[in-house]
């Protein structure tokens, strides 16, 4: 009895299983990373909202905290939009594009946020 065809099918099935397992692992890692990315600006929003309750804040401090809350909200919205865009790219509904960013502005935001 010739089992060559059966062995080839088994090899292909094994490769497909490994690919599916790797895909599942990558998806889980992606979701864990996105969860962390969303929690970070949310913590900034909640933390600075709590600080706004302090009675001895100056007007300038309040404005700084409000600005950080707004930027954190924008950051969270951008992360959520990025997740949606990744889904659209994967489904072929959108193509990826590269754009410029101001690194100094990003570093300043992170410095102020932290």
Biopython code that builds the backbone (N, CA, C, O; Angstrom):
import numpy as np
from Bio.PDB.StructureBuilder import StructureBuilder

atoms = [
    (1, "UNK", "N", (0.847, -1.179, 0.000)),
    (1, "UNK", "CA", (0.000, 0.000, 0.000)),
    (1, "UNK", "C", (0.898, 1.251, 0.000)),
    (1, "UNK", "O", (1.829, 1.355, 0.798)),
    (2, "UNK", "N", (0.606, 2.188, -0.899)),
    (2, "UNK", "CA", (1.372, 3.423, -1.003)),
    (2, "UNK", "C", (0.764, 4.471, -0.066)),
    (2, "UNK", "O", (-0.407, 4.824, -0.200)),
    (3, "UNK", "N", (1.572, 4.972, 0.891)),
    (3, "UNK", "CA", (1.084, 5.940, 1.882)),
    (3, "UNK", "C", (1.678, 7.327, 1.651)),
    (3, "UNK", "O", (1.560, 8.207, 2.504)),
    (4, "UNK", "N", (2.305, 7.516, 0.515)),
    (4, "UNK", "CA", (2.959, 8.799, 0.233)),
    (4, "UNK", "C", (1.960, 9.950, 0.272)),
    (4, "UNK", "O", (2.222, 10.974, 0.902)),
    (5, "UNK", "N", (0.819, 9.794, -0.395)),
    (5, "UNK", "CA", (-0.179, 10.866, -0.414)),
    (5, "UNK", "C", (-0.685, 11.179, 0.991)),
    (5, "UNK", "O", (-0.872, 12.336, 1.366)),
    (6, "UNK", "N", (-0.898, 10.121, 1.743)),
    (6, "UNK", "CA", (-1.393, 10.310, 3.124)),
    (6, "UNK", "C", (-0.359, 11.058, 3.974)),
    (6, "UNK", "O", (-0.711, 11.942, 4.755)),
    (7, "UNK", "N", (0.915, 10.695, 3.815)),
    (7, "UNK", "CA", (1.983, 11.370, 4.567)),
    (7, "UNK", "C", (2.080, 12.842, 4.165)),
    (7, "UNK", "O", (2.287, 13.701, 5.022)),
    (8, "UNK", "N", (1.937, 13.137, 2.890)),
    (8, "UNK", "CA", (1.980, 14.531, 2.433)),
    (8, "UNK", "C", (0.825, 15.333, 3.032)),
    (8, "UNK", "O", (1.011, 16.476, 3.450)),
    (9, "UNK", "N", (-0.352, 14.741, 3.072)),
    (9, "UNK", "CA", (-1.521, 15.414, 3.656)),
    (9, "UNK", "C", (-1.301, 15.653, 5.148)),
    (9, "UNK", "O", (-1.632, 16.718, 5.669)),
    (10, "UNK", "N", (-0.737, 14.645, 5.837)),
    (10, "UNK", "CA", (-0.453, 14.803, 7.265)),
    (10, "UNK", "C", (0.546, 15.933, 7.508)),
    (10, "UNK", "O", (0.389, 16.715, 8.445)),
    (11, "UNK", "N", (1.576, 16.014, 6.658)),
    (11, "UNK", "CA", (2.566, 17.097, 6.784)),
    (11, "UNK", "C", (1.915, 18.462, 6.568)),
    (11, "UNK", "O", (2.185, 19.406, 7.311)),
    (12, "UNK", "N", (1.066, 18.565, 5.559)),
    (12, "UNK", "CA", (0.375, 19.825, 5.282)),
    (12, "UNK", "C", (-0.547, 20.209, 6.436)),
    (12, "UNK", "O", (-0.613, 21.378, 6.815)),
    (13, "UNK", "N", (-1.251, 19.237, 6.988)),
    (13, "UNK", "CA", (-2.133, 19.507, 8.128)),
    (13, "UNK", "C", (-1.333, 19.942, 9.348)),
    (13, "UNK", "O", (-1.751, 20.833, 10.087)),
    (14, "UNK", "N", (-0.196, 19.316, 9.554)),
    (14, "UNK", "CA", (0.666, 19.682, 10.672)),
    (14, "UNK", "C", (1.181, 21.114, 10.516)),
    (14, "UNK", "O", (1.203, 21.877, 11.482)),
    (15, "UNK", "N", (1.595, 21.475, 9.301)),
    (15, "UNK", "CA", (2.047, 22.851, 9.032)),
    (15, "UNK", "C", (0.912, 23.848, 9.270)),
    (15, "UNK", "O", (1.123, 24.906, 9.864)),
    (16, "UNK", "N", (-0.286, 23.509, 8.808)),
    (16, "UNK", "CA", (-1.444, 24.397, 8.982)),
    (16, "UNK", "C", (-1.780, 24.564, 10.458)),
    (16, "UNK", "O", (-2.140, 25.657, 10.895)),
    (17, "UNK", "N", (-1.663, 23.484, 11.227)),
    (17, "UNK", "CA", (-1.934, 23.551, 12.668)),
    (17, "UNK", "C", (-0.926, 24.456, 13.358)),
    (17, "UNK", "O", (-1.299, 25.287, 14.186)),
    (18, "UNK", "N", (0.349, 24.299, 13.020)),
    (18, "UNK", "CA", (1.388, 25.146, 13.618)),
    (18, "UNK", "C", (1.173, 26.611, 13.253)),
    (18, "UNK", "O", (1.350, 27.494, 14.091)),
    (19, "UNK", "N", (0.796, 26.865, 12.019)),
    (19, "UNK", "CA", (0.533, 28.240, 11.580)),
    (19, "UNK", "C", (-0.653, 28.829, 12.330)),
    (19, "UNK", "O", (-0.612, 29.989, 12.738)),
    (20, "UNK", "N", (-1.714, 28.038, 12.518)),
    (20, "UNK", "CA", (-2.891, 28.505, 13.261)),
    (20, "UNK", "C", (-2.549, 28.770, 14.719)),
    (20, "UNK", "O", (-3.016, 29.752, 15.295)),
    (21, "UNK", "N", (-1.739, 27.906, 15.321)),
    (21, "UNK", "CA", (-1.333, 28.114, 16.714)),
    (21, "UNK", "C", (-0.489, 29.375, 16.852)),
    (21, "UNK", "O", (-0.658, 30.136, 17.805)),
    (22, "UNK", "N", (0.417, 29.599, 15.906)),
    (22, "UNK", "CA", (1.248, 30.809, 15.933)),
    (22, "UNK", "C", (0.383, 32.055, 15.748)),
    (22, "UNK", "O", (0.590, 33.063, 16.423)),
    (23, "UNK", "N", (-0.569, 31.988, 14.850)),
    (23, "UNK", "CA", (-1.484, 33.104, 14.625)),
    (23, "UNK", "C", (-2.278, 33.421, 15.889)),
    (23, "UNK", "O", (-2.458, 34.587, 16.242)),
    (24, "UNK", "N", (-2.748, 32.383, 16.561)),
    (24, "UNK", "CA", (-3.495, 32.560, 17.807)),
    (24, "UNK", "C", (-2.618, 33.187, 18.881)),
    (24, "UNK", "O", (-3.069, 34.062, 19.620)),
    (25, "UNK", "N", (-1.352, 32.739, 18.972)),
    (25, "UNK", "CA", (-0.421, 33.291, 19.950)),
    (25, "UNK", "C", (-0.141, 34.770, 19.669)),
    (25, "UNK", "O", (-0.113, 35.591, 20.586)),
    (26, "UNK", "N", (0.064, 35.097, 18.403)),
    (26, "UNK", "CA", (0.325, 36.492, 18.030)),
    (26, "UNK", "C", (-0.885, 37.378, 18.301)),
    (26, "UNK", "O", (-0.740, 38.516, 18.747)),
    (27, "UNK", "N", (-2.069, 36.859, 18.032)),
    (27, "UNK", "CA", (-3.286, 37.626, 18.291)),
    (27, "UNK", "C", (-3.445, 37.886, 19.785)),
    (27, "UNK", "O", (-3.823, 38.985, 20.189)),
    (28, "UNK", "N", (-3.157, 36.878, 20.603)),
    (28, "UNK", "CA", (-3.242, 37.050, 22.058)),
    (28, "UNK", "C", (-2.227, 38.074, 22.546)),
    (28, "UNK", "O", (-2.543, 38.903, 23.399)),
    (29, "UNK", "N", (-1.009, 38.022, 22.011)),
    (29, "UNK", "CA", (0.016, 38.992, 22.385)),
    (29, "UNK", "C", (-0.398, 40.403, 21.967)),
    (29, "UNK", "O", (-0.195, 41.366, 22.706)),
    (30, "UNK", "N", (-0.977, 40.509, 20.782)),
    (30, "UNK", "CA", (-1.447, 41.808, 20.299)),
    (30, "UNK", "C", (-2.530, 42.372, 21.215)),
    (30, "UNK", "O", (-2.486, 43.547, 21.579)),
    (31, "UNK", "N", (-3.495, 41.542, 21.585)),
    (31, "UNK", "CA", (-4.576, 42.008, 22.462)),
    (31, "UNK", "C", (-4.051, 42.413, 23.837)),
    (31, "UNK", "O", (-4.521, 43.393, 24.415)),
    (32, "UNK", "N", (-3.091, 41.672, 24.359)),
    (32, "UNK", "CA", (-2.500, 42.034, 25.649)),
    (32, "UNK", "C", (-1.782, 43.376, 25.542)),
    (32, "UNK", "O", (-1.884, 44.211, 26.440)),
    (33, "UNK", "N", (-1.060, 43.582, 24.450)),
    (33, "UNK", "CA", (-0.350, 44.838, 24.243)),
    (33, "UNK", "C", (-1.332, 46.006, 24.095)),
    (33, "UNK", "O", (-1.122, 47.071, 24.675)),
    (34, "UNK", "N", (-2.390, 45.807, 23.328)),
    (34, "UNK", "CA", (-3.376, 46.868, 23.135)),
    (34, "UNK", "C", (-4.099, 47.189, 24.448)),
    (34, "UNK", "O", (-4.415, 48.346, 24.723)),
    (35, "UNK", "N", (-4.350, 46.175, 25.237)),
    (35, "UNK", "CA", (-4.973, 46.391, 26.536)),
    (35, "UNK", "C", (-4.092, 47.295, 27.389)),
    (35, "UNK", "O", (-4.579, 48.216, 28.044)),
    (36, "UNK", "N", (-2.799, 47.026, 27.374)),
    (36, "UNK", "CA", (-1.849, 47.864, 28.121)),
    (36, "UNK", "C", (-1.823, 49.284, 27.553)),
    (36, "UNK", "O", (-1.811, 50.261, 28.303)),
    (37, "UNK", "N", (-1.814, 49.387, 26.235)),
    (37, "UNK", "CA", (-1.761, 50.698, 25.589)),
    (37, "UNK", "C", (-2.994, 51.536, 25.920)),
    (37, "UNK", "O", (-2.887, 52.756, 26.045)),
    (38, "UNK", "N", (-4.141, 50.918, 26.060)),
    (38, "UNK", "CA", (-5.370, 51.650, 26.401)),
    (38, "UNK", "C", (-5.376, 52.018, 27.879)),
    (38, "UNK", "O", (-5.831, 53.102, 28.241)),
    (39, "UNK", "N", (-4.880, 51.136, 28.732)),
    (39, "UNK", "CA", (-4.872, 51.418, 30.176)),
    (39, "UNK", "C", (-3.971, 52.599, 30.520)),
    (39, "UNK", "O", (-4.275, 53.354, 31.444)),
    (40, "UNK", "N", (-2.872, 52.769, 29.795)),
    (40, "UNK", "CA", (-1.920, 53.836, 30.116)),
    (40, "UNK", "C", (-2.566, 55.223, 30.037)),
    (40, "UNK", "O", (-2.502, 55.962, 31.019)),
    (41, "UNK", "N", (-3.185, 55.612, 28.916)),
    (41, "UNK", "CA", (-3.819, 56.935, 28.907)),
    (41, "UNK", "C", (-5.027, 57.007, 29.839)),
    (41, "UNK", "O", (-5.321, 58.071, 30.385)),
    (42, "UNK", "N", (-5.727, 55.893, 30.025)),
    (42, "UNK", "CA", (-6.870, 55.891, 30.941)),
    (42, "UNK", "C", (-6.404, 56.194, 32.367)),
    (42, "UNK", "O", (-7.062, 56.939, 33.093)),
    (43, "UNK", "N", (-5.276, 55.619, 32.761)),
    (43, "UNK", "CA", (-4.729, 55.925, 34.084)),
    (43, "UNK", "C", (-4.359, 57.402, 34.197)),
    (43, "UNK", "O", (-4.543, 58.010, 35.251)),
    (44, "UNK", "N", (-3.841, 57.975, 33.123)),
    (44, "UNK", "CA", (-3.522, 59.401, 33.124)),
    (44, "UNK", "C", (-4.775, 60.243, 33.283)),
    (44, "UNK", "O", (-4.786, 61.211, 34.044)),
    (45, "UNK", "N", (-5.812, 59.884, 32.581)),
    (45, "UNK", "CA", (-7.076, 60.624, 32.672)),
    (45, "UNK", "C", (-7.628, 60.550, 34.086)),
    (45, "UNK", "O", (-7.963, 61.572, 34.686)),
    (46, "UNK", "N", (-7.720, 59.343, 34.613)),
    (46, "UNK", "CA", (-8.291, 59.175, 35.954)),
    (46, "UNK", "C", (-7.401, 59.792, 37.032)),
    (46, "UNK", "O", (-7.896, 60.405, 37.978)),
    (47, "UNK", "N", (-6.096, 59.629, 36.886)),
    (47, "UNK", "CA", (-5.175, 60.180, 37.884)),
    (47, "UNK", "C", (-5.211, 61.695, 37.939)),
    (47, "UNK", "O", (-5.292, 62.277, 39.021)),
    (48, "UNK", "N", (-5.153, 62.331, 36.795)),
    (48, "UNK", "CA", (-5.164, 63.797, 36.784)),
    (48, "UNK", "C", (-6.543, 64.351, 37.096)),
    (48, "UNK", "O", (-6.650, 65.454, 37.634)),
    (49, "UNK", "N", (-7.597, 63.619, 36.775)),
    (49, "UNK", "CA", (-8.938, 64.042, 37.191)),
    (49, "UNK", "C", (-9.028, 64.040, 38.722)),
    (49, "UNK", "O", (-9.632, 64.929, 39.321)),
    (50, "UNK", "N", (-8.421, 63.036, 39.335)),
    (50, "UNK", "CA", (-8.384, 62.972, 40.803)),
    (50, "UNK", "C", (-7.574, 64.135, 41.371)),
    (50, "UNK", "O", (-7.959, 64.724, 42.381)),
    (51, "UNK", "N", (-6.463, 64.464, 40.734)),
    (51, "UNK", "CA", (-5.635, 65.582, 41.211)),
    (51, "UNK", "C", (-6.365, 66.919, 41.104)),
    (51, "UNK", "O", (-6.111, 67.834, 41.887)),
    (52, "UNK", "N", (-7.271, 67.030, 40.133)),
    (52, "UNK", "CA", (-8.028, 68.274, 39.987)),
    (52, "UNK", "C", (-8.919, 68.550, 41.194)),
    (52, "UNK", "O", (-9.364, 69.681, 41.388)),
    (53, "UNK", "N", (-9.184, 67.530, 42.003)),
    (53, "UNK", "CA", (-10.028, 67.709, 43.182)),
    (53, "UNK", "C", (-9.289, 68.378, 44.340)),
    (53, "UNK", "O", (-9.912, 68.800, 45.314)),
    (54, "UNK", "N", (-7.971, 68.475, 44.234)),
    (54, "UNK", "CA", (-7.184, 69.093, 45.312)),
    (54, "UNK", "C", (-7.581, 70.565, 45.461)),
    (54, "UNK", "O", (-7.615, 71.297, 44.472)),
    (55, "UNK", "N", (-7.879, 71.002, 46.683)),
    (55, "UNK", "CA", (-8.374, 72.364, 46.886)),
    (55, "UNK", "C", (-7.319, 73.461, 46.716)),
    (55, "UNK", "O", (-7.674, 74.609, 46.452)),
    (56, "UNK", "N", (-6.051, 73.138, 46.860)),
    (56, "UNK", "CA", (-5.013, 74.176, 46.837)),
    (56, "UNK", "C", (-4.343, 74.350, 45.480)),
    (56, "UNK", "O", (-3.274, 74.953, 45.395)),
    (57, "UNK", "N", (-4.948, 73.836, 44.430)),
    (57, "UNK", "CA", (-4.349, 73.961, 43.098)),
    (57, "UNK", "C", (-4.464, 75.393, 42.592)),
    (57, "UNK", "O", (-5.469, 76.070, 42.809)),
    (58, "UNK", "N", (-3.425, 75.829, 41.922)),
    (58, "UNK", "CA", (-3.491, 77.132, 41.258)),
    (58, "UNK", "C", (-4.209, 76.948, 39.923)),
    (58, "UNK", "O", (-4.378, 75.828, 39.440)),
    (59, "UNK", "N", (-4.617, 78.048, 39.350)),
    (59, "UNK", "CA", (-5.271, 77.996, 38.039)),
    (59, "UNK", "C", (-4.350, 77.411, 36.981)),
    (59, "UNK", "O", (-4.794, 76.673, 36.102)),
    (60, "UNK", "N", (-3.061, 77.744, 37.069)),
    (60, "UNK", "CA", (-2.093, 77.216, 36.096)),
    (60, "UNK", "C", (-1.956, 75.700, 36.230)),
    (60, "UNK", "O", (-1.871, 74.990, 35.227)),
    (61, "UNK", "N", (-1.933, 75.202, 37.478)),
    (61, "UNK", "CA", (-1.843, 73.755, 37.688)),
    (61, "UNK", "C", (-3.089, 73.059, 37.142)),
    (61, "UNK", "O", (-2.997, 72.009, 36.506)),
    (62, "UNK", "N", (-4.246, 73.653, 37.396)),
    (62, "UNK", "CA", (-5.479, 73.068, 36.886)),
    (62, "UNK", "C", (-5.454, 72.985, 35.362)),
    (62, "UNK", "O", (-5.844, 71.970, 34.786)),
    (63, "UNK", "N", (-4.999, 74.049, 34.716)),
    (63, "UNK", "CA", (-4.931, 74.069, 33.253)),
    (63, "UNK", "C", (-3.947, 73.026, 32.732)),
    (63, "UNK", "O", (-4.203, 72.388, 31.711)),
    (64, "UNK", "N", (-2.805, 72.846, 33.439)),
    (64, "UNK", "CA", (-1.845, 71.808, 33.053)),
    (64, "UNK", "C", (-2.473, 70.427, 33.144)),
    (64, "UNK", "O", (-2.312, 69.605, 32.242)),
    (65, "UNK", "N", (-3.190, 70.172, 34.234)),
    (65, "UNK", "CA", (-3.820, 68.865, 34.426)),
    (65, "UNK", "C", (-4.900, 68.627, 33.372)),
    (65, "UNK", "O", (-5.019, 67.524, 32.838)),
    (66, "UNK", "N", (-5.673, 69.648, 33.081)),
    (66, "UNK", "CA", (-6.720, 69.525, 32.066)),
    (66, "UNK", "C", (-6.092, 69.239, 30.699)),
    (66, "UNK", "O", (-6.603, 68.415, 29.941)),
    (67, "UNK", "N", (-4.987, 69.918, 30.385)),
    (67, "UNK", "CA", (-4.294, 69.694, 29.117)),
    (67, "UNK", "C", (-3.797, 68.244, 29.025)),
    (67, "UNK", "O", (-3.895, 67.615, 27.971)),
    (68, "UNK", "N", (-3.269, 67.726, 30.124)),
    (68, "UNK", "CA", (-2.785, 66.339, 30.132)),
    (68, "UNK", "C", (-3.949, 65.370, 29.968)),
    (68, "UNK", "O", (-3.830, 64.374, 29.254)),
    (69, "UNK", "N", (-5.068, 65.651, 30.619)),
    (69, "UNK", "CA", (-6.257, 64.806, 30.471)),
    (69, "UNK", "C", (-6.720, 64.803, 29.017)),
    (69, "UNK", "O", (-7.032, 63.748, 28.464)),
    (70, "UNK", "N", (-6.764, 65.979, 28.400)),
    (70, "UNK", "CA", (-7.179, 66.060, 27.002)),
    (70, "UNK", "C", (-6.235, 65.282, 26.093)),
    (70, "UNK", "O", (-6.680, 64.539, 25.219)),
    (71, "UNK", "N", (-4.923, 65.454, 26.302)),
    (71, "UNK", "CA", (-3.955, 64.742, 25.464)),
    (71, "UNK", "C", (-4.052, 63.232, 25.683)),
    (71, "UNK", "O", (-3.905, 62.454, 24.740)),
    (72, "UNK", "N", (-4.298, 62.824, 26.915)),
    (72, "UNK", "CA", (-4.453, 61.391, 27.195)),
    (72, "UNK", "C", (-5.695, 60.840, 26.498)),
    (72, "UNK", "O", (-5.682, 59.723, 25.983)),
    (73, "UNK", "N", (-6.763, 61.630, 26.487)),
    (73, "UNK", "CA", (-7.980, 61.218, 25.784)),
    (73, "UNK", "C", (-7.744, 61.085, 24.292)),
    (73, "UNK", "O", (-8.213, 60.134, 23.667)),
    (74, "UNK", "N", (-7.024, 62.031, 23.724)),
    (74, "UNK", "CA", (-6.698, 61.974, 22.298)),
    (74, "UNK", "C", (-5.818, 60.758, 22.016)),
    (74, "UNK", "O", (-5.995, 60.070, 21.011)),
    (75, "UNK", "N", (-4.862, 60.502, 22.921)),
    (75, "UNK", "CA", (-3.980, 59.343, 22.751)),
    (75, "UNK", "C", (-4.788, 58.043, 22.768)),
    (75, "UNK", "O", (-4.555, 57.151, 21.952)),
    (76, "UNK", "N", (-5.736, 57.941, 23.702)),
    (76, "UNK", "CA", (-6.552, 56.737, 23.777)),
    (76, "UNK", "C", (-7.411, 56.588, 22.520)),
    (76, "UNK", "O", (-7.537, 55.487, 21.983)),
    (77, "UNK", "N", (-7.992, 57.668, 22.057)),
    (77, "UNK", "CA", (-8.797, 57.619, 20.836)),
    (77, "UNK", "C", (-7.936, 57.195, 19.641)),
    (77, "UNK", "O", (-8.388, 56.418, 18.801)),
    (78, "UNK", "N", (-6.711, 57.693, 19.560)),
    (78, "UNK", "CA", (-5.810, 57.300, 18.476)),
    (78, "UNK", "C", (-5.480, 55.816, 18.543)),
    (78, "UNK", "O", (-5.404, 55.150, 17.511)),
    (79, "UNK", "N", (-5.283, 55.295, 19.750)),
    (79, "UNK", "CA", (-4.998, 53.867, 19.896)),
    (79, "UNK", "C", (-6.182, 53.045, 19.412)),
    (79, "UNK", "O", (-6.011, 52.069, 18.683)),
    (80, "UNK", "N", (-7.382, 53.441, 19.820)),
    (80, "UNK", "CA", (-8.587, 52.719, 19.394)),
    (80, "UNK", "C", (-8.742, 52.804, 17.877)),
    (80, "UNK", "O", (-9.086, 51.813, 17.234)),
    (81, "UNK", "N", (-8.493, 53.976, 17.306)),
    (81, "UNK", "CA", (-8.563, 54.121, 15.844)),
    (81, "UNK", "C", (-7.508, 53.248, 15.158)),
    (81, "UNK", "O", (-7.766, 52.673, 14.101)),
    (82, "UNK", "N", (-6.313, 53.152, 15.765)),
    (82, "UNK", "CA", (-5.269, 52.293, 15.203)),
    (82, "UNK", "C", (-5.702, 50.830, 15.196)),
    (82, "UNK", "O", (-5.450, 50.109, 14.230)),
    (83, "UNK", "N", (-6.349, 50.397, 16.265)),
    (83, "UNK", "CA", (-6.832, 49.015, 16.338)),
    (83, "UNK", "C", (-7.850, 48.760, 15.221)),
    (83, "UNK", "O", (-7.813, 47.723, 14.559)),
    (84, "UNK", "N", (-8.746, 49.709, 15.024)),
    (84, "UNK", "CA", (-9.750, 49.578, 13.956)),
    (84, "UNK", "C", (-9.062, 49.559, 12.592)),
    (84, "UNK", "O", (-9.425, 48.774, 11.716)),
    (85, "UNK", "N", (-8.063, 50.434, 12.419)),
    (85, "UNK", "CA", (-7.339, 50.470, 11.145)),
    (85, "UNK", "C", (-6.610, 49.155, 10.877)),
    (85, "UNK", "O", (-6.610, 48.672, 9.744)),
    (86, "UNK", "N", (-5.991, 48.571, 11.900)),
    (86, "UNK", "CA", (-5.304, 47.291, 11.723)),
    (86, "UNK", "C", (-6.292, 46.233, 11.263)),
    (86, "UNK", "O", (-5.992, 45.434, 10.376)),
    (87, "UNK", "N", (-7.460, 46.231, 11.866)),
    (87, "UNK", "CA", (-8.492, 45.273, 11.466)),
    (87, "UNK", "C", (-8.894, 45.486, 10.012)),
    (87, "UNK", "O", (-9.068, 44.521, 9.267)),
    (88, "UNK", "N", (-9.043, 46.746, 9.602)),
    (88, "UNK", "CA", (-9.411, 47.045, 8.217)),
    (88, "UNK", "C", (-8.308, 46.647, 7.248)),
    (88, "UNK", "O", (-8.587, 46.148, 6.158)),
    (89, "UNK", "N", (-7.047, 46.868, 7.644)),
    (89, "UNK", "CA", (-5.924, 46.490, 6.781)),
    (89, "UNK", "C", (-5.902, 44.980, 6.598)),
    (89, "UNK", "O", (-5.726, 44.482, 5.486)),
    (90, "UNK", "N", (-6.082, 44.252, 7.704)),
    (90, "UNK", "CA", (-6.059, 42.787, 7.631)),
    (90, "UNK", "C", (-7.197, 42.238, 6.767)),
    (90, "UNK", "O", (-7.039, 41.211, 6.106)),
    (91, "UNK", "N", (-8.335, 42.920, 6.773)),
    (91, "UNK", "CA", (-9.471, 42.437, 5.989)),
    (91, "UNK", "C", (-9.460, 42.973, 4.552)),
    (91, "UNK", "O", (-10.353, 42.666, 3.764)),
    (92, "UNK", "N", (-8.440, 43.778, 4.217)),
    (92, "UNK", "CA", (-8.319, 44.294, 2.858)),
    (92, "UNK", "C", (-9.193, 45.501, 2.567)),
    (92, "UNK", "O", (-9.321, 45.899, 1.409)),
    (93, "UNK", "N", (-9.798, 46.094, 3.593)),
    (93, "UNK", "CA", (-10.661, 47.253, 3.403)),
    (93, "UNK", "C", (-9.873, 48.568, 3.394)),
    (93, "UNK", "O", (-10.425, 49.623, 3.081)),
    (94, "UNK", "N", (-8.581, 48.501, 3.739)),
    (94, "UNK", "CA", (-7.764, 49.708, 3.819)),
    (94, "UNK", "C", (-6.312, 49.339, 3.532)),
    (94, "UNK", "O", (-5.877, 48.225, 3.824)),
    (95, "UNK", "N", (-5.569, 50.280, 2.960)),
    (95, "UNK", "CA", (-4.151, 50.077, 2.730)),
    (95, "UNK", "C", (-3.357, 50.903, 3.740)),
    (95, "UNK", "O", (-3.786, 51.985, 4.140)),
    (96, "UNK", "N", (-2.205, 50.389, 4.147)),
    (96, "UNK", "CA", (-1.344, 51.090, 5.101)),
    (96, "UNK", "C", (-0.638, 52.252, 4.403)),
    (96, "UNK", "O", (-0.358, 52.185, 3.206)),
    (97, "UNK", "N", (-0.352, 53.314, 5.153)),
    (97, "UNK", "CA", (0.424, 54.427, 4.625)),
    (97, "UNK", "C", (1.350, 54.945, 5.716)),
    (97, "UNK", "O", (1.072, 54.786, 6.905)),
    (98, "UNK", "N", (2.438, 55.558, 5.310)),
    (98, "UNK", "CA", (3.441, 56.084, 6.236)),
    (98, "UNK", "C", (3.292, 57.595, 6.288)),
    (98, "UNK", "O", (3.095, 58.244, 5.261)),
    (99, "UNK", "N", (3.389, 58.159, 7.506)),
    (99, "UNK", "CA", (3.303, 59.610, 7.650)),
    (99, "UNK", "C", (4.378, 60.090, 8.621)),
    (99, "UNK", "O", (4.916, 59.315, 9.412)),
    (100, "UNK", "N", (4.673, 61.366, 8.545)),
    (100, "UNK", "CA", (5.681, 61.956, 9.421)),
    (100, "UNK", "C", (5.081, 62.248, 10.785)),
    (100, "UNK", "O", (3.871, 62.429, 10.923)),
    (101, "UNK", "N", (5.955, 62.293, 11.801)),
    (101, "UNK", "CA", (5.535, 62.663, 13.144)),
    (101, "UNK", "C", (6.621, 63.517, 13.778)),
    (101, "UNK", "O", (7.790, 63.426, 13.402)),
    (102, "UNK", "N", (6.239, 64.332, 14.724)),
    (102, "UNK", "CA", (7.180, 65.183, 15.429)),
    (102, "UNK", "C", (7.653, 64.438, 16.676)),
    (102, "UNK", "O", (6.929, 64.354, 17.667)),
    (103, "UNK", "N", (8.860, 63.902, 16.621)),
    (103, "UNK", "CA", (9.396, 63.095, 17.716)),
    (103, "UNK", "C", (9.575, 63.947, 18.971)),
    (103, "UNK", "O", (9.300, 63.482, 20.077)),
    (104, "UNK", "N", (10.031, 65.180, 18.812)),
    (104, "UNK", "CA", (10.222, 66.056, 19.977)),
    (104, "UNK", "C", (8.908, 66.295, 20.713)),
    (104, "UNK", "O", (8.871, 66.299, 21.943)),
    (105, "UNK", "N", (7.841, 66.492, 19.965)),
    (105, "UNK", "CA", (6.523, 66.688, 20.567)),
    (105, "UNK", "C", (6.080, 65.437, 21.325)),
    (105, "UNK", "O", (5.521, 65.531, 22.417)),
    (106, "UNK", "N", (6.329, 64.289, 20.747)),
    (106, "UNK", "CA", (5.962, 63.031, 21.398)),
    (106, "UNK", "C", (6.748, 62.832, 22.690)),
    (106, "UNK", "O", (6.180, 62.431, 23.705)),
    (107, "UNK", "N", (8.046, 63.109, 22.659)),
    (107, "UNK", "CA", (8.871, 62.964, 23.854)),
    (107, "UNK", "C", (8.448, 63.955, 24.936)),
    (107, "UNK", "O", (8.430, 63.608, 26.117)),
    (108, "UNK", "N", (8.110, 65.181, 24.546)),
    (108, "UNK", "CA", (7.644, 66.177, 25.508)),
    (108, "UNK", "C", (6.356, 65.723, 26.172)),
    (108, "UNK", "O", (6.191, 65.880, 27.382)),
    (109, "UNK", "N", (5.450, 65.166, 25.397)),
    (109, "UNK", "CA", (4.195, 64.661, 25.954)),
    (109, "UNK", "C", (4.462, 63.538, 26.953)),
    (109, "UNK", "O", (3.900, 63.524, 28.049)),
    (110, "UNK", "N", (5.320, 62.603, 26.566)),
    (110, "UNK", "CA", (5.624, 61.488, 27.480)),
    (110, "UNK", "C", (6.278, 61.999, 28.754)),
    (110, "UNK", "O", (5.963, 61.531, 29.848)),
    (111, "UNK", "N", (7.183, 62.955, 28.616)),
    (111, "UNK", "CA", (7.852, 63.544, 29.791)),
    (111, "UNK", "C", (6.819, 64.182, 30.719)),
    (111, "UNK", "O", (6.844, 63.942, 31.926)),
    (112, "UNK", "N", (5.920, 64.985, 30.175)),
    (112, "UNK", "CA", (4.904, 65.646, 30.988)),
    (112, "UNK", "C", (3.924, 64.650, 31.581)),
    (112, "UNK", "O", (3.480, 64.800, 32.719)),
    (113, "UNK", "N", (3.593, 63.636, 30.801)),
    (113, "UNK", "CA", (2.635, 62.637, 31.256)),
    (113, "UNK", "C", (3.175, 61.860, 32.444)),
    (113, "UNK", "O", (2.462, 61.610, 33.416)),
    (114, "UNK", "N", (4.438, 61.485, 32.355)),
    (114, "UNK", "CA", (5.027, 60.670, 33.415)),
    (114, "UNK", "C", (5.528, 61.532, 34.563)),
    (114, "UNK", "O", (6.055, 61.008, 35.544)),
]
sb = StructureBuilder()
sb.init_structure("model")
sb.init_model(0)
sb.init_chain("A")
sb.init_seg("    ")
for serial, (resi, resn, name, xyz) in enumerate(atoms, 1):
    if name == "N":
        sb.init_residue(resn, " ", resi, " ")
    sb.init_atom(name, np.array(xyz, "f"), 0.0, 1.0, " ", f" {name:<3s}", serial, name[0])
structure = sb.get_structure()
